[in-house]
Amino acid sequence: MIIGVPKEIKTREYRVGMTPAGVRQLAQRGHTVLVQASAGEGSGIRDEQYVAAGGKIVSTAAEAWGADMVVKVKEPLPAEFPFFRPGQIIYTYLHLAPEPELTRKLMEKKVRAVAYETIQLPDGSLPLLRPMSEVAGKMSVQVGATSLEKWRGGKGVLLGGVPGTRRGRVVILGGGVVGRNAAKIAIGMGAHVTLLDVNPHTMDYLEDIFGAAVETLYSNPQNIEEAVSRADLVVGAVLVTGAKAPTLVSRDLVSRMEKGSVIVDVAIDQGGCVETARVTSHDQPTYEEHGVIHYGVANMPGAVSHTSTFALTNVTIRYAIDLADKGIENAIKSDRSLSLGVNCWDGACVYKAVADAHGLEYTPLERVLS
């Protein structure tokens, strides 16, 4: 199979879809890997490293996109839509629930779109989402702490405080991978941490590992309202696999937060869990609404691209090898987890949460394949 690795074009997206180690694994199995020139520079990877691993450098995005399978990091942008063609495999983070235009274009061009974020193991875990969720969770508190600085519009609170002053109050909505990693950093900074979730087992686990350093609350409207209204930093960390994130924090609640408080909505790539949140970029990461600073960068891990790229290839390469070795039909028939990653297939929307989000007809993948 011919595999293409184009350069990412999203604002300040420095990651790349594959490391030289991944290229080597595919090349040794007889596959051709076309890497767009300078695609890895933002992650500290030189073109000659790809060549040494058995890859071929191509000068244009069109050449990389001309492959049978395109391996990326972020969802394709409108400038890349003309490269789509029938039967082409696109293997990347797609986050289609808040992306009607991209969803319809993938269907129109009959692309076979495999989303990293919906590949799901039998235990319900999301192995390809996990490393980037770990990065985003840790970053959420870092950027939140910085945004609390007075000169950035924040209330001027140091999360850890100093003797004789109160500690910053961090409220985390969701106790999954993002929430757990956010809690880890917030606790390490010395903040007062409250984490809300709906799963009692998750809360048991978090109290086991963090002890009295974290307060867990059942996530219901009253507890959310009470916790968020007095928070210095709110981290939105909720996830419904493949679906639009539920709105947990209303505009009215945001208006009742103290001026200079900060919201970091990590769920923004799935539509966000805060009503006032909207997508921002690394160039302009924050904005103010109701006196509250909002951070809504949808590709947070792109800022720490070296760490993120290597962590991502570690988990994506296994499925890339299966897709290349077996062909997509045989690969998804032999691996239920991988089949759950297929969102669009030859003009059909085959992931129910995405179809529901856009009012599209849902066609089970099994029906399409049969």
C-alpha positions as CSV (number, residue, x, y, z in Angstrom):
1,M,0.0,0.0,0.0
2,I,1.1,3.6,-0.6
3,I,0.7,5.7,2.6
4,G,0.9,9.5,2.6
5,V,1.9,11.7,5.5
6,P,1.1,15.3,4.6
7,K,2.2,18.4,6.6
8,E,-0.5,19.6,9.0
9,I,-2.0,23.0,8.1
10,K,-4.1,23.8,11.1
11,T,-2.9,27.0,12.9
12,R,0.1,26.3,15.1
13,E,-0.2,22.5,14.6
14,Y,3.3,21.3,14.9
15,R,2.6,17.6,15.2
16,V,3.0,15.1,12.3
17,G,1.1,11.9,11.6
18,M,4.0,9.5,11.8
19,T,7.6,9.3,13.3
20,P,10.5,7.8,11.4
21,A,10.1,4.7,13.6
22,G,6.5,4.3,12.2
23,V,7.8,4.8,8.7
24,R,10.4,2.1,9.2
25,Q,7.9,-0.4,10.4
26,L,5.7,0.1,7.3
27,A,8.6,0.2,4.9
28,Q,10.1,-3.0,6.2
29,R,6.7,-4.7,5.4
30,G,6.9,-3.6,1.8
31,H,4.7,-0.5,1.9
32,T,5.6,2.9,0.4
33,V,5.5,5.9,2.7
34,L,5.4,9.3,1.1
35,V,6.2,12.1,3.6
36,Q,5.6,15.7,2.6
37,A,8.8,17.8,2.8
38,S,9.3,19.4,6.2
39,A,6.2,17.7,7.6
40,G,8.1,16.7,10.7
41,E,10.1,19.9,11.4
42,G,7.6,21.1,14.0
43,S,8.2,18.0,16.0
44,G,12.0,18.1,15.6
45,I,12.1,15.5,12.9
46,R,14.2,16.1,9.8
47,D,13.4,14.9,6.3
48,E,16.6,12.9,6.2
49,Q,15.5,10.9,9.2
50,Y,12.4,9.8,7.3
51,V,14.6,8.9,4.3
52,A,16.9,6.8,6.5
53,A,13.9,5.0,7.8
54,G,12.8,4.0,4.3
55,G,10.4,6.8,3.5
56,K,10.2,9.0,0.4
57,I,10.1,12.7,0.6
58,V,7.6,14.4,-1.7
59,S,7.5,18.2,-2.3
60,T,3.8,18.9,-2.3
61,A,0.7,18.1,-0.3
62,A,-1.0,16.8,-3.4
63,E,1.6,14.1,-3.8
64,A,1.2,13.0,-0.1
65,W,-2.6,13.1,-0.5
66,G,-2.4,11.0,-3.6
67,A,-1.7,7.9,-1.5
68,D,-4.1,5.0,-0.9
69,M,-4.1,5.8,2.9
70,V,-3.4,9.2,4.4
71,V,-2.2,9.3,8.0
72,K,-2.7,12.6,9.7
73,V,-3.1,14.2,13.2
74,K,-5.9,16.6,12.9
75,E,-9.1,16.7,10.8
76,P,-8.8,17.8,7.2
77,L,-9.5,21.5,6.6
78,P,-11.4,22.9,3.6
79,A,-8.1,23.5,1.7
80,E,-7.6,19.7,1.8
81,F,-11.1,18.7,0.7
82,P,-10.1,18.8,-3.0
83,F,-7.6,15.9,-2.4
84,F,-10.4,13.5,-1.3
85,R,-11.3,10.7,-3.6
86,P,-13.5,7.6,-3.6
87,G,-12.1,4.6,-1.7
88,Q,-9.3,6.6,-0.1
89,I,-8.6,5.8,3.5
90,I,-8.1,8.8,5.8
91,Y,-6.8,7.8,9.2
92,T,-6.7,10.6,11.7
93,Y,-8.5,12.5,14.5
94,L,-11.8,13.5,12.9
95,H,-14.1,14.7,15.7
96,L,-17.0,14.8,13.2
97,A,-19.8,15.5,15.7
98,P,-19.3,19.3,15.6
99,E,-18.1,19.3,11.9
100,P,-21.1,19.0,9.5
101,E,-19.2,20.4,6.5
102,L,-16.4,17.9,6.8
103,T,-18.7,15.0,7.4
104,R,-20.8,15.7,4.3
105,K,-17.6,16.2,2.2
106,L,-16.2,12.8,3.3
107,M,-19.6,11.2,2.4
108,E,-19.8,13.1,-0.9
109,K,-16.3,12.0,-2.0
110,K,-17.0,8.4,-0.7
111,V,-13.9,8.5,1.5
112,R,-13.3,5.7,4.0
113,A,-12.7,7.7,7.1
114,V,-11.2,6.1,10.2
115,A,-11.2,8.2,13.3
116,Y,-8.6,7.7,16.0
117,E,-10.9,8.9,18.7
118,T,-13.6,6.2,18.2
119,I,-11.4,3.2,18.0
120,Q,-12.5,1.4,21.2
121,L,-11.3,-1.6,23.1
122,P,-13.7,-4.2,24.6
123,D,-13.3,-2.5,28.0
124,G,-14.6,0.7,26.6
125,S,-11.2,2.5,26.6
126,L,-10.1,4.7,23.7
127,P,-6.4,3.8,23.1
128,L,-5.7,6.3,20.4
129,L,-7.3,9.2,22.3
130,R,-5.6,8.4,25.6
131,P,-2.1,9.9,25.0
132,M,-3.5,13.2,23.6
133,S,-6.0,13.3,26.5
134,E,-3.2,12.9,28.9
135,V,-1.3,15.8,27.3
136,A,-4.4,18.0,27.1
137,G,-5.3,17.3,30.7
138,K,-1.9,18.3,32.0
139,M,-1.8,21.3,29.7
140,S,-5.2,22.5,30.8
141,V,-4.0,23.4,34.3
142,Q,-0.8,24.9,33.0
143,V,-2.6,27.2,30.6
144,G,-5.3,27.9,33.2
145,A,-2.8,28.9,35.8
146,T,-1.1,31.3,33.3
147,S,-4.5,32.7,32.2
148,L,-5.3,33.6,35.9
149,E,-2.4,36.1,35.9
150,K,-3.7,39.6,36.2
151,W,-2.0,41.0,33.2
152,R,-3.7,38.3,31.1
153,G,-7.2,39.3,32.3
154,G,-7.3,36.8,35.2
155,K,-8.1,37.5,38.8
156,G,-4.5,37.3,39.9
157,V,-4.7,34.1,41.9
158,L,-1.8,31.7,42.3
159,L,-3.2,28.2,42.3
160,G,-0.9,27.0,45.0
161,G,-1.1,30.1,47.1
162,V,1.5,30.9,49.7
163,P,1.4,30.7,53.5
164,G,-1.4,33.0,54.8
165,T,-3.4,33.1,51.6
166,R,-6.0,30.8,50.1
167,R,-5.2,28.3,47.5
168,G,-6.7,28.5,44.0
169,R,-10.0,26.6,43.5
170,V,-9.9,24.2,40.5
171,V,-13.1,22.5,39.4
172,I,-12.7,19.6,36.9
173,L,-15.8,18.4,35.0
174,G,-15.2,14.7,34.2
175,G,-12.9,12.2,35.8
176,G,-11.7,10.3,32.7
177,V,-8.2,10.5,31.3
178,V,-8.3,14.3,30.8
179,G,-9.8,15.0,34.2
180,R,-7.4,12.6,36.0
181,N,-4.3,14.2,34.4
182,A,-5.7,17.7,35.1
183,A,-6.2,16.8,38.7
184,K,-2.6,15.4,38.9
185,I,-1.1,18.7,37.8
186,A,-3.5,20.9,39.9
187,I,-2.8,18.9,43.0
188,G,0.9,19.1,42.3
189,M,0.6,22.9,42.1
190,G,-1.1,22.9,45.5
191,A,-4.5,23.9,44.4
192,H,-7.8,23.0,46.1
193,V,-9.3,20.5,43.6
194,T,-12.9,19.5,43.1
195,L,-13.7,16.8,40.5
196,L,-17.2,16.0,39.3
197,D,-18.2,12.8,37.6
198,V,-21.3,10.5,37.2
199,N,-19.5,7.2,37.7
200,P,-19.1,6.1,41.3
201,H,-16.3,3.7,40.4
202,T,-14.4,6.6,38.8
203,M,-14.7,8.7,41.9
204,D,-13.7,5.7,44.1
205,Y,-10.6,5.3,42.0
206,L,-9.7,9.0,42.0
207,E,-10.0,9.1,45.8
208,D,-7.9,6.0,46.1
209,I,-5.0,7.5,44.1
210,F,-5.3,11.1,45.2
211,G,-6.7,10.6,48.7
212,A,-7.7,13.8,50.5
213,A,-6.0,15.9,47.9
214,V,-9.1,15.8,45.8
215,E,-12.8,16.3,46.6
216,T,-15.1,14.3,44.4
217,L,-18.8,15.2,43.8
218,Y,-21.5,13.5,41.8
219,S,-22.1,15.5,38.6
220,N,-25.6,16.9,38.8
221,P,-26.9,20.4,38.1
222,Q,-26.8,21.6,41.7
223,N,-23.3,20.4,42.4
224,I,-22.0,21.8,39.1
225,E,-23.6,25.2,39.9
226,E,-22.2,25.4,43.4
227,A,-18.7,24.3,42.4
228,V,-18.4,26.3,39.2
229,S,-19.8,29.5,40.7
230,R,-16.9,29.7,43.2
231,A,-14.1,28.3,41.0
232,D,-11.0,30.2,40.0
233,L,-10.3,27.7,37.2
234,V,-12.8,25.3,35.5
235,V,-11.6,22.5,33.3
236,G,-14.1,21.0,30.9
237,A,-13.1,17.3,30.6
238,V,-16.3,15.5,29.6
239,L,-16.4,13.0,26.7
240,V,-19.2,11.0,25.1
241,T,-17.4,8.8,22.5
242,G,-17.8,10.2,19.0
243,A,-20.7,12.4,20.0
244,K,-21.1,16.1,20.7
245,A,-20.2,17.0,24.3
246,P,-23.1,17.7,26.6
247,T,-23.5,21.3,27.8
248,L,-22.9,21.2,31.6
249,V,-22.2,24.9,32.2
250,S,-24.8,27.4,31.0
251,R,-24.3,31.0,30.0
252,D,-26.2,32.1,33.1
253,L,-23.8,30.1,35.3
254,V,-20.8,31.6,33.6
255,S,-22.2,35.1,34.2
256,R,-22.3,34.3,37.9
257,M,-18.7,33.4,38.2
258,E,-16.3,35.9,39.7
259,K,-14.7,38.3,37.2
260,G,-11.2,37.1,36.1
261,S,-12.0,33.4,36.6
262,V,-10.8,31.1,33.8
263,I,-12.5,28.3,31.8
264,V,-10.4,25.8,29.8
265,D,-12.8,23.7,27.8
266,V,-10.8,20.6,26.7
267,A,-14.1,19.2,25.2
268,I,-14.2,22.0,22.6
269,D,-13.1,19.7,19.8
270,Q,-16.3,17.8,20.4
271,G,-18.4,21.0,20.6
272,G,-17.5,22.0,24.2
273,C,-19.3,21.5,27.5
274,V,-19.6,25.2,28.4
275,E,-22.3,27.2,26.6
276,T,-20.1,30.2,26.1
277,A,-17.1,28.3,24.9
278,R,-16.0,28.5,21.2
279,V,-13.0,27.3,19.3
280,T,-9.8,29.4,19.5
281,S,-6.3,29.0,18.1
282,H,-2.8,28.9,19.5
283,D,-2.4,32.4,18.0
284,Q,-5.3,33.8,19.9
285,P,-6.1,31.2,22.6
286,T,-8.3,33.2,24.9
287,Y,-11.2,35.6,24.9
288,E,-13.4,37.2,27.6
289,E,-17.1,36.8,28.0
290,H,-19.1,37.9,31.1
291,G,-15.7,38.9,32.6
292,V,-14.5,35.3,32.5
293,I,-11.4,34.2,30.5
294,H,-12.2,31.4,28.1
295,Y,-9.5,29.1,26.5
296,G,-10.8,27.0,23.7
297,V,-7.9,25.7,21.6
298,A,-9.0,22.5,19.9
299,N,-5.4,21.2,19.2
300,M,-3.8,21.8,22.6
301,P,-1.2,19.0,22.2
302,G,0.1,20.7,19.1
303,A,1.9,23.1,21.3
304,V,4.1,20.3,22.8
305,S,4.5,18.6,19.4
306,H,7.6,16.6,20.1
307,T,6.1,14.8,23.1
308,S,2.7,14.5,21.3
309,T,3.9,13.2,18.0
310,F,6.0,10.4,19.5
311,A,3.2,9.4,22.0
312,L,0.7,9.4,19.1
313,T,2.6,7.2,16.7
314,N,3.2,4.7,19.6
315,V,-0.5,3.9,19.6
316,T,-1.6,4.6,16.0
317,I,1.0,2.6,14.2
318,R,-0.4,-0.8,15.2
319,Y,-3.7,-0.1,13.4
320,A,-1.9,1.6,10.4
321,I,0.1,-1.6,9.9
322,D,-3.1,-3.7,10.0
323,L,-4.9,-1.4,7.5
324,A,-1.9,-1.5,5.2
325,D,-1.1,-5.3,5.5
326,K,-4.7,-6.6,5.3
327,G,-6.5,-3.9,3.4
328,I,-9.2,-1.9,5.2
329,E,-12.0,-4.4,4.7
330,N,-10.1,-7.4,6.1
331,A,-8.6,-5.3,8.8
332,I,-11.9,-4.1,10.2
333,K,-13.6,-7.5,9.8
334,S,-10.9,-9.1,11.9
335,D,-10.7,-6.3,14.6
336,R,-13.9,-5.1,16.2
337,S,-12.0,-2.2,17.9
338,L,-10.7,-0.9,14.6
339,S,-14.2,-1.2,13.0
340,L,-15.5,1.2,15.6
341,G,-13.1,3.7,14.2
342,V,-14.9,3.8,10.8
343,N,-17.1,6.9,10.7
344,C,-17.8,7.2,6.9
345,W,-17.7,4.5,4.3
346,D,-18.3,5.0,0.5
347,G,-20.9,7.7,1.0
348,A,-22.6,6.3,4.1
349,C,-22.3,7.6,7.7
350,V,-21.6,4.5,9.7
351,Y,-21.1,6.0,13.2
352,K,-24.4,6.6,14.9
353,A,-23.4,9.4,17.2
354,V,-22.1,11.4,14.2
355,A,-25.3,10.7,12.1
356,D,-27.4,11.8,15.1
357,A,-25.4,15.0,15.5
358,H,-26.1,16.1,11.9
359,G,-29.5,14.6,11.3
360,L,-28.0,12.1,8.7
361,E,-29.2,8.6,7.9
362,Y,-27.2,6.1,9.9
363,T,-26.1,3.0,8.1
364,P,-24.5,0.2,10.2
365,L,-21.1,-0.7,8.9
366,E,-22.0,-4.4,8.8
367,R,-24.8,-3.6,6.3
368,V,-22.4,-1.6,4.1
369,L,-19.8,-4.4,4.1
370,S,-22.3,-7.1,3.4
